Amino acid sequence: MKRLSIALAFLLALLPALAGCGRVRYPRYYTLNLPPAPDPPAQENRTSIAVREFQSPGYLRQGPIVYRTTAQEIGFYEYHRWAADPRKVVTSAVIDHLRASGQFSMVATYDGNPDIDYVFSGKLEKLEELDYEAGVKVEVALSAQITRASTGATVWSNTVSEVGTVTHRSIPGVVAQMNGAMDLAINKLLSTVPAPLASSK
């Protein structure tokens, strides 16, 4: 009888764990939702530029949202992932902003066509949550350059970063802060593109 009681107690202790094994946890997906660029002004030049898809470190191309617990250690949220490749979202936003600047008569995605004046190449350096030092923050970093298509000479380059503090400590709160930091970084990155670029062909 004693053995039966012990076996029954052991089985009752295991029931919650066994019940939990049946649950299936599904990933949640997020996207960068950047505000649209303003309408472009009337075009006054005949300069064209093509934008290559942004590059990034390999760990930013795996899908999960990235966090750092120290400056050296990278972690991944297994169940919180990007629905769209952030590189494509950033590339599209940069194209929209270059069109809105009115500096170019044609802005397109780079497809190898040699009949353009300039090529824009960029890199998404950082897009991650920072969980060390004080509070929870996000960091976004971008770098880019413009080269003359005919010669390959670099006519402009810039590197920027933005750090934002997460006020609502949840994954949606982190993503919202990443959106804000990314928008600021793109505007800061492109703010130094020289206006007389069209006349320097």
C-alpha positions in Angstrom: 0.0 0.0 0.0 2.9 2.3 0.8 4.4 1.7 -2.6 1.1 2.5 -4.3 0.8 5.8 -2.3 4.4 6.8 -3.4 3.7 5.9 -7.0 0.5 7.9 -7.0 2.2 10.9 -5.4 4.9 10.8 -8.0 2.4 10.6 -10.8 0.5 13.6 -9.5 3.7 15.6 -9.3 4.4 14.8 -13.0 1.0 15.7 -14.3 1.6 19.5 -14.6 4.9 18.9 -16.5 3.2 16.4 -18.8 0.4 18.8 -19.5 2.9 21.5 -20.4 4.6 19.3 -22.9 1.5 19.4 -25.2 1.6 23.2 -25.7 2.9 24.4 -29.0 4.4 27.9 -29.0 4.3 29.8 -32.3 6.7 32.6 -33.2 5.4 36.2 -33.4 6.5 38.3 -36.3 7.4 42.0 -36.5 8.4 44.5 -39.2 10.0 47.8 -39.4 7.2 50.3 -40.2 9.0 53.5 -41.3 7.0 56.6 -42.1 6.7 57.5 -45.8 9.0 60.0 -47.4 7.4 63.3 -48.5 6.5 63.9 -52.1 9.4 65.0 -54.2 9.7 68.5 -55.5 9.8 69.3 -59.2 12.9 67.8 -60.8 15.4 70.2 -62.1 18.2 67.9 -63.2 18.9 64.8 -65.3 20.9 62.8 -62.8 20.2 59.1 -62.1 21.1 56.9 -59.2 20.6 53.2 -58.5 20.5 51.8 -55.0 22.0 48.4 -54.2 20.3 46.2 -51.6 21.8 47.0 -48.2 24.2 44.5 -46.8 24.5 43.4 -43.1 26.4 41.1 -40.8 25.4 37.5 -41.1 23.7 37.4 -37.7 21.2 40.1 -38.8 20.1 38.0 -41.7 18.9 35.0 -39.7 15.4 36.3 -38.9 15.2 36.5 -35.1 15.3 39.9 -33.3 18.8 40.3 -31.9 19.7 41.4 -28.3 23.0 41.9 -26.5 23.5 41.1 -22.8 27.1 42.5 -23.0 29.0 44.4 -25.6 30.5 41.1 -26.8 27.6 38.6 -26.4 24.8 38.3 -29.0 21.5 36.5 -28.3 18.5 35.8 -30.4 14.8 35.8 -29.5 13.6 32.3 -30.6 9.9 33.3 -30.8 10.2 36.9 -31.9 11.3 37.3 -35.6 11.3 39.8 -38.4 8.5 39.2 -40.9 10.4 41.0 -43.6 14.2 41.2 -44.1 15.2 44.5 -42.5 17.8 45.1 -45.3 15.0 45.2 -47.9 12.9 47.6 -45.7 15.9 49.9 -45.3 16.8 49.8 -49.0 13.2 50.7 -49.9 13.1 53.5 -47.4 16.4 55.0 -48.8 15.1 54.8 -52.3 11.9 56.7 -51.2 14.0 59.4 -49.4 16.4 59.9 -52.4 13.3 60.3 -54.6 11.8 62.8 -52.2 15.0 64.8 -52.1 14.5 66.0 -55.7 18.2 65.7 -56.5 17.8 62.9 -59.0 15.6 62.5 -62.1 15.6 58.8 -61.6 16.1 56.6 -58.5 15.8 52.8 -58.9 16.9 49.5 -57.4 20.4 48.6 -58.8 20.1 45.9 -61.5 23.5 46.1 -63.1 22.3 48.6 -65.8 25.4 50.7 -66.7 23.2 53.5 -68.0 23.1 55.4 -64.7 25.2 58.2 -63.2 25.7 57.0 -59.6 25.5 53.9 -57.5 24.4 54.0 -53.9 25.7 51.1 -51.7 24.8 50.8 -48.0 25.2 48.5 -45.0 22.9 47.9 -42.0 25.6 47.7 -39.4 23.4 47.2 -36.3 19.8 46.6 -35.4 19.7 45.2 -31.9 18.4 45.5 -28.4 20.9 46.5 -25.7 20.4 44.9 -22.3 23.5 46.0 -20.4 24.5 49.2 -18.6 21.5 51.3 -17.6 18.0 50.2 -18.7 16.9 48.7 -22.0 18.0 50.4 -25.2 18.1 49.8 -29.0 20.9 50.7 -31.4 20.7 51.2 -35.1 23.8 51.9 -37.3 24.0 52.5 -41.0 26.9 53.2 -43.4 26.7 54.1 -47.1 28.6 55.5 -50.0 27.9 56.9 -53.5 30.2 56.1 -56.4 30.3 57.5 -59.9 29.2 54.6 -62.2 31.5 55.6 -65.0 34.7 55.6 -62.9 33.9 53.8 -59.6 35.2 56.9 -57.7 33.6 57.5 -54.4 31.9 61.0 -54.3 30.2 60.7 -50.9 30.2 58.4 -47.8 28.7 58.6 -44.3 28.2 56.5 -41.2 25.6 57.1 -38.5 24.2 55.5 -35.4 21.2 56.1 -33.2 20.6 54.8 -29.7 17.1 55.0 -28.2 15.8 54.1 -24.7 12.9 51.6 -24.5 10.2 53.0 -22.3 7.7 50.1 -22.7 9.7 47.0 -21.8 8.2 44.4 -24.2 9.1 43.1 -27.6 6.6 45.4 -29.3 8.1 48.3 -27.3 11.6 47.3 -28.5 10.4 47.2 -32.1 8.6 50.5 -31.8 11.9 52.1 -30.6 13.8 50.4 -33.4 11.4 52.0 -35.9 12.0 55.5 -34.4 15.8 55.0 -34.3 15.9 53.7 -37.8 13.9 56.6 -39.2 16.3 59.1 -37.5 19.3 57.2 -38.7 18.1 57.2 -42.4 17.4 60.9 -42.3 20.8 61.6 -40.6 22.6 59.4 -43.1 21.1 61.1 -46.2 21.2 64.6 -44.8 24.8 65.0 -45.9 24.4 63.8 -49.6 25.7 66.9 -51.4 23.1 68.9 -53.3 25.4 69.8 -56.2 25.9 66.1 -57.0 24.1 66.5 -60.3 26.5 69.2 -61.5 29.6 67.1 -60.6 29.0 64.4 -63.3 
